Amino acid sequence: MAIHIKTPQEIDNMRKSGQILAATHDIIAQAARPGISTLELDQLAEQTIIKLGGKPGFKEVPGYKHTLCTAIDATIVHGIPRKDEILQEGDLFTADCGVIYKGMNTDAARSIGIGTISPIKEKLIKTAKLALAKGIAMAIPGNPVYKIGEAIEQVINQNGFKVIYDLTGHGLGKTLHEDPIIPNYKDTHYKAILKPGMTIAIEPIFSIGTHELITDTDGWTIKTKDGSCSVQEEHTILITETGNEILTESKP
């Protein structure tokens, strides 16, 4: 397992990358209203990232042509933005986005309700934010990465939802995906020890009804097998000497 400890300059570049990404998410959240297409949001995200001095990170993934991965309801992750996919009142919408700044990647996802959403969708989003916060609290020097997954899984299970076991968080930096894998459940096989200078993406992903997923015919879009609604929240985290720093958090 090749885990990369970041240099002070790389960390500074990831901080800048993370702030560009946070600002982009803020703009996408404001624009995500009934009647707008996911392709329009994708184009807005790209324009924002470039204007702020970054590069769209997901466009560096071989074969992927967009700035965002977009997900509505039963779509879990890796949905392709489309001109004919229009946000509607009551949707649970997730935007996953990556930014590169001076060669360093950050990655973050936010789930929001479009207009008025059902109580169960509200609970999904609230649970995802809590699960992410509990996972981040375990991202401290000396902890094995499975402690993050244990904390996330506990919140998900307590609220009656289903962990999507096949989808995980990850290290990142010079590339979008690095070691270690960050599970969303307790598995002591994931025992890499967190150390200062590591950067990781923590991303609880779960659904109302099933652990199982299917991949759409486009080869990218992953959906729940039973069609139930899903949710994802994600931040990029720096492990520090005393704890952690959230690199993709919006600043006041």
TORROBA-870490 format. One record per residue (C-alpha): residue in three letters; residue number from 0; x, y, z. Coordinates in Angstrom, 2 decimals, padded with zeros to 5 digits. Layout:
<sites>
SITE  aa   i       X       Y       Z
SITE ALA NUM       X       Y       Z
...
</sites>
This chain:
<sites>
SITE  aa   i       X       Y       Z
SITE MET   0  000.00  000.00  000.00
SITE ALA   1  001.50  003.32 -001.11
SITE ILE   2  000.30  006.09  001.20
SITE HIS   3  001.68  009.53  000.38
SITE ILE   4  002.48  012.01  003.14
SITE LYS   5  002.02  015.48  001.69
SITE THR   6  004.68  018.19  001.80
SITE PRO   7  003.81  021.63  003.25
SITE GLN   8  003.58  023.05 -000.29
SITE GLU   9  001.30  020.23 -001.43
SITE ILE  10 -000.90  020.83  001.61
SITE ASP  11 -001.15  024.54  000.79
SITE ASN  12 -002.13  023.67 -002.77
SITE MET  13 -004.77  021.24 -001.50
SITE ARG  14 -006.15  023.94  000.80
SITE LYS  15 -006.56  026.23 -002.19
SITE SER  16 -008.05  023.40 -004.24
SITE GLY  17 -010.50  022.68 -001.43
SITE GLN  18 -011.61  026.29 -001.16
SITE ILE  19 -012.25  026.46 -004.91
SITE LEU  20 -014.31  023.29 -004.58
SITE ALA  21 -016.27  024.57 -001.57
SITE ALA  22 -017.10  027.81 -003.40
SITE THR  23 -018.21  025.80 -006.43
SITE HIS  24 -020.51  023.66 -004.29
SITE ASP  25 -022.03  026.79 -002.75
SITE ILE  26 -022.87  028.12 -006.22
SITE ILE  27 -024.27  024.78 -007.41
SITE ALA  28 -026.48  024.52 -004.31
SITE GLN  29 -027.90  027.99 -005.00
SITE ALA  30 -028.58  027.16 -008.65
SITE ALA  31 -030.10  023.71 -008.07
SITE ARG  32 -033.80  024.49 -008.40
SITE PRO  33 -036.75  022.87 -010.17
SITE GLY  34 -036.44  023.27 -013.95
SITE ILE  35 -032.65  023.32 -014.29
SITE SER  36 -030.87  020.44 -016.01
SITE THR  37 -027.96  018.53 -014.52
SITE LEU  38 -025.95  019.45 -017.64
SITE GLU  39 -026.51  023.16 -016.93
SITE LEU  40 -025.25  022.63 -013.38
SITE ASP  41 -022.24  020.78 -014.76
SITE GLN  42 -021.41  023.68 -017.06
SITE LEU  43 -021.84  026.16 -014.20
SITE ALA  44 -019.47  024.11 -012.03
SITE GLU  45 -016.82  024.04 -014.75
SITE GLN  46 -017.07  027.78 -015.36
SITE THR  47 -016.77  028.49 -011.63
SITE ILE  48 -013.75  026.26 -011.09
SITE ILE  49 -011.87  027.75 -014.04
SITE LYS  50 -012.78  031.31 -012.99
SITE LEU  51 -011.35  030.62 -009.51
SITE GLY  52 -008.08  029.29 -010.91
SITE GLY  53 -008.62  025.54 -010.72
SITE LYS  54 -009.17  022.65 -013.13
SITE PRO  55 -012.12  020.24 -013.11
SITE GLY  56 -010.67  017.12 -011.50
SITE PHE  57 -013.14  014.56 -012.82
SITE LYS  58 -012.29  015.46 -016.44
SITE GLU  59 -008.88  013.88 -015.80
SITE VAL  60 -010.54  010.49 -015.18
SITE PRO  61 -010.06  008.42 -018.36
SITE GLY  62 -013.27  008.31 -020.37
SITE TYR  63 -015.18  010.83 -018.24
SITE LYS  64 -016.09  014.12 -019.91
SITE HIS  65 -017.81  016.12 -017.18
SITE THR  66 -017.04  018.29 -014.16
SITE LEU  67 -019.76  016.86 -011.92
SITE CYS  68 -021.17  013.47 -011.18
SITE THR  69 -024.87  014.04 -010.56
SITE ALA  70 -027.33  011.81 -008.74
SITE ILE  71 -031.09  012.04 -008.22
SITE ASP  72 -032.93  009.75 -005.79
SITE ALA  73 -032.12  006.12 -006.72
SITE THR  74 -028.89  007.06 -008.49
SITE ILE  75 -026.12  006.58 -005.93
SITE VAL  76 -022.94  007.83 -007.63
SITE HIS  77 -021.26  008.55 -010.98
SITE GLY  78 -024.37  009.81 -012.74
SITE ILE  79 -023.58  011.61 -016.00
SITE PRO  80 -025.02  015.15 -016.31
SITE ARG  81 -027.62  015.35 -019.08
SITE LYS  82 -029.52  018.06 -020.92
SITE ASP  83 -032.74  016.05 -020.57
SITE GLU  84 -032.34  015.34 -016.84
SITE ILE  85 -034.31  018.14 -015.20
SITE LEU  86 -034.46  018.71 -011.45
SITE GLN  87 -037.99  018.51 -010.06
SITE GLU  88 -039.67  019.51 -006.83
SITE GLY  89 -039.12  016.78 -004.25
SITE ASP  90 -035.89  015.37 -005.69
SITE LEU  91 -032.92  014.47 -003.52
SITE PHE  92 -030.02  015.76 -005.59
SITE THR  93 -026.33  015.02 -005.06
SITE ALA  94 -023.46  016.83 -006.77
SITE ASP  95 -020.03  015.18 -006.53
SITE CYS  96 -017.13  017.28 -007.79
SITE GLY  97 -013.34  017.38 -007.88
SITE VAL  98 -010.86  020.21 -008.31
SITE ILE  99 -007.17  020.22 -009.23
SITE TYR 100 -005.00  023.16 -008.19
SITE LYS 101 -001.30  023.10 -009.04
SITE GLY 102 -001.47  019.34 -009.46
SITE MET 103 -003.31  018.54 -006.21
SITE ASN 104 -006.81  017.02 -006.09
SITE THR 105 -009.68  017.56 -003.70
SITE ASP 106 -013.05  015.78 -003.84
SITE ALA 107 -016.38  016.59 -002.17
SITE ALA 108 -020.07  015.79 -002.51
SITE ARG 109 -023.19  017.48 -001.20
SITE SER 110 -026.77  016.25 -001.14
SITE ILE 111 -029.66  018.72 -001.05
SITE GLY 112 -033.42  018.69 -001.33
SITE ILE 113 -035.00  020.35 -004.36
SITE GLY 114 -037.87  022.44 -003.07
SITE THR 115 -039.95  020.62 -000.47
SITE ILE 116 -038.87  017.01  000.01
SITE SER 117 -040.39  014.10  001.90
SITE PRO 118 -039.58  013.50  005.58
SITE ILE 119 -037.62  010.33  004.74
SITE LYS 120 -035.42  012.24  002.28
SITE GLU 121 -034.88  014.93  004.92
SITE LYS 122 -033.82  012.18  007.32
SITE LEU 123 -031.43  010.72  004.72
SITE ILE 124 -029.65  014.06  004.29
SITE LYS 125 -029.54  014.76  008.04
SITE THR 126 -028.17  011.27  008.71
SITE ALA 127 -025.53  011.64  005.98
SITE LYS 128 -024.25  014.90  007.47
SITE LEU 129 -024.12  013.36  010.95
SITE ALA 130 -022.39  010.20  009.67
SITE LEU 131 -019.79  012.33  007.90
SITE ALA 132 -019.19  014.41  011.03
SITE LYS 133 -018.79  011.28  013.18
SITE GLY 134 -016.42  009.77  010.63
SITE ILE 135 -014.33  012.93  010.51
SITE ALA 136 -014.12  012.92  014.32
SITE MET 137 -012.33  009.56  014.08
SITE ALA 138 -009.86  010.83  011.46
SITE ILE 139 -007.05  011.55  013.90
SITE PRO 140 -003.39  010.49  014.09
SITE GLY 141 -002.91  006.95  015.36
SITE ASN 142 -006.35  005.64  014.48
SITE PRO 143 -006.72  002.83  011.94
SITE VAL 144 -008.98  003.80  009.05
SITE TYR 145 -011.62  001.24  010.03
SITE LYS 146 -012.45  003.45  013.02
SITE ILE 147 -013.83  005.98  010.55
SITE GLY 148 -016.01  003.30  008.96
SITE GLU 149 -017.17  002.04  012.35
SITE ALA 150 -018.41  005.51  013.33
SITE ILE 151 -020.16  006.03  010.00
SITE GLU 152 -021.83  002.61  010.03
SITE GLN 153 -023.14  003.13  013.55
SITE VAL 154 -024.98  006.32  012.57
SITE ILE 155 -026.41  004.74  009.41
SITE ASN 156 -027.62  001.62  011.23
SITE GLN 157 -029.10  003.59  014.13
SITE ASN 158 -031.25  005.48  011.66
SITE GLY 159 -032.46  002.37  009.84
SITE PHE 160 -030.63  002.86  006.55
SITE LYS 161 -028.42  000.52  004.50
SITE VAL 162 -024.67  000.99  003.94
SITE ILE 163 -023.60  000.58  000.30
SITE TYR 164 -020.62 -001.68  001.05
SITE ASP 165 -019.10 -001.60 -002.44
SITE LEU 166 -018.51  002.18 -002.38
SITE THR 167 -015.85  003.72 -000.15
SITE GLY 168 -013.76  006.78  000.58
SITE HIS 169 -010.11  006.98 -000.42
SITE GLY 170 -006.81  008.75 -000.17
SITE LEU 171 -006.10  011.48 -002.69
SITE GLY 172 -003.53  014.10 -003.63
SITE LYS 173 -001.53  014.04 -006.85
SITE THR 174 -004.19  011.66 -008.14
SITE LEU 175 -007.91  011.52 -007.39
SITE HIS 176 -007.72  008.04 -005.89
SITE GLU 177 -004.82  006.90 -003.71
SITE ASP 178 -004.40  004.51 -000.83
SITE PRO 179 -005.82  003.94  001.71
SITE ILE 180 -009.40  002.80  001.16
SITE ILE 181 -011.74  004.42  003.72
SITE PRO 182 -014.67  002.04  004.33
SITE ASN 183 -018.13  003.15  005.46
SITE TYR 184 -018.39  000.20  007.82
SITE LYS 185 -016.24 -001.57  010.40
SITE ASP 186 -013.83 -004.02  008.81
SITE THR 187 -010.56 -004.51  010.69
SITE HIS 188 -008.83 -005.58  007.48
SITE TYR 189 -008.69 -001.84  006.71
SITE LYS 190 -006.00 -001.15  009.29
SITE ALA 191 -003.83  001.56  007.72
SITE ILE 192 -002.83  003.97  010.49
SITE LEU 193 -003.65  007.64  010.01
SITE LYS 194 -000.61  009.92  010.17
SITE PRO 195 -000.10  013.69  009.95
SITE GLY 196  000.19  014.81  006.34
SITE MET 197 -002.19  012.20  004.96
SITE THR 198 -005.16  013.47  002.96
SITE ILE 199 -008.31  011.39  002.62
SITE ALA 200 -011.83  011.68  001.23
SITE ILE 201 -014.48  010.48  003.67
SITE GLU 202 -017.84  009.81  001.99
SITE PRO 203 -020.78  008.06  003.66
SITE ILE 204 -022.98  006.49  000.97
SITE PHE 205 -026.18  004.65  001.86
SITE SER 206 -029.80  004.08  000.89
SITE ILE 207 -033.25  003.61  002.33
SITE GLY 208 -033.73  000.02  001.28
SITE THR 209 -030.73 -001.99  000.07
SITE HIS 210 -027.00 -002.65  000.21
SITE GLU 211 -027.11 -003.80 -003.42
SITE LEU 212 -026.34 -001.73 -006.50
SITE ILE 213 -026.55 -001.99 -010.26
SITE THR 214 -024.57 -000.24 -013.00
SITE ASP 215 -026.55  001.44 -015.79
SITE THR 216 -026.00  000.70 -019.47
SITE ASP 217 -023.87  003.86 -019.80
SITE GLY 218 -021.16  002.08 -017.81
SITE TRP 219 -020.92  004.88 -015.22
SITE THR 220 -024.20  005.47 -013.41
SITE ILE 221 -024.62  003.35 -010.27
SITE LYS 222 -028.13  002.93 -008.83
SITE THR 223 -029.79  001.09 -005.97
SITE LYS 224 -030.98 -002.35 -007.05
SITE ASP 225 -034.41 -001.85 -005.48
SITE GLY 226 -034.89  001.72 -006.74
SITE SER 227 -034.85  003.22 -003.25
SITE CYS 228 -033.46  006.68 -002.60
SITE SER 229 -029.78  007.09 -001.70
SITE VAL 230 -027.52  009.82 -000.36
SITE GLN 231 -023.84  010.82 -000.32
SITE GLU 232 -021.90  013.45  001.65
SITE GLU 233 -018.14  013.87  001.23
SITE HIS 234 -015.26  016.04  002.41
SITE THR 235 -011.52  015.97  001.81
SITE ILE 236 -009.64  015.87  005.12
SITE LEU 237 -006.05  016.60  006.11
SITE ILE 238 -004.69  014.64  009.07
SITE THR 239 -002.80  017.07  011.32
SITE GLU 240 -000.53  016.63  014.35
SITE THR 241 -003.47  017.23  016.70
SITE GLY 242 -006.49  016.01  014.72
SITE ASN 243 -007.70  017.02  011.28
SITE GLU 244 -008.61  019.90  009.01
SITE ILE 245 -011.55  019.85  006.60
SITE LEU 246 -010.17  021.17  003.32
SITE THR 247 -013.46  021.36  001.40
SITE GLU 248 -015.59  023.14  004.01
SITE SER 249 -017.20  026.45  003.07
SITE LYS 250 -015.70  029.42  004.86
SITE PRO 251 -018.02  032.01  006.49
</sites>
